[in-house]
Amino acid sequence: MRTENSRQVYANAWMTVREDAVRRADGSDGIYGVVDKPNYALIIPLETGEVSDVPGVERVQLVEQYRYPLGIRRWEFPQGTAPGLVELDELELAGRELREETGLRAERLVELGSLDVAPGLSSQRGRAFLATGLTPGEHEREVEEQDMRSAWFTRAEFERMIRQGEVTDAQSIAAYTLLLLYERGGAEEANGS
């Protein structure tokens, strides 16, 4: 498929929408609507059994917020983009989003892999990170995140929440899968190395 021309049809501080005139492989013409957004970082804050309130139990921190397009509140891992359509270094963005949404600072951030949000609709791509060595602090939420809250869940609770439809965010579920592969020694495969 080849782009013949492109025009922006909408823009705001978080995204642009464009309509592309395309030529398909068979020579026929068509259009494609694309949502362009900056790349994002998703962070899995993980406390091991040695530092959590419950010895021997690992916990993850989730954030919950109202998701306007769905009309419901949803639990998910901290994630986001830089404001103003700016592209930041992936590690810098991950640390920023973790601090902004949860107040946590990570001693160590490990990249788990890449995620494509909706490749048939959007150009946005993301990177998932594991955050450990966590130090609590004050969150620095943006005005759009003022209804956000965060809480710790054991990994068993988190997995139950997925099974029961309390966690439905595709990026969070996919990132957790990358974490499981990483823990099984498949970090190289998960990163495509």
Secondary structure as GFF3:
##gff-version 3
##sequence-region A 1 193
A	DSSP	beta_strand	2	11	.	.	.	ID=ss1
A	DSSP	beta_strand	16	23	.	.	.	ID=ss2
A	DSSP	beta_strand	29	36	.	.	.	ID=ss3
A	DSSP	beta_strand	40	47	.	.	.	ID=ss4
A	DSSP	beta_strand	59	67	.	.	.	ID=ss5
A	DSSP	beta_strand	72	76	.	.	.	ID=ss6
A	DSSP	beta_strand	79	80	.	.	.	ID=ss7
A	DSSP	three_ten_helix	83	85	.	.	.	ID=ss8
A	DSSP	alpha_helix	90	102	.	.	.	ID=ss9
A	DSSP	beta_strand	105	116	.	.	.	ID=ss10
A	DSSP	beta_strand	125	135	.	.	.	ID=ss11
A	DSSP	three_ten_helix	143	145	.	.	.	ID=ss12
A	DSSP	beta_strand	149	154	.	.	.	ID=ss13
A	DSSP	alpha_helix	155	163	.	.	.	ID=ss14
A	DSSP	alpha_helix	170	181	.	.	.	ID=ss15
A	DSSP	pi_helix	182	186	.	.	.	ID=ss16
A	DSSP	alpha_helix	187	190	.	.	.	ID=ss17
###
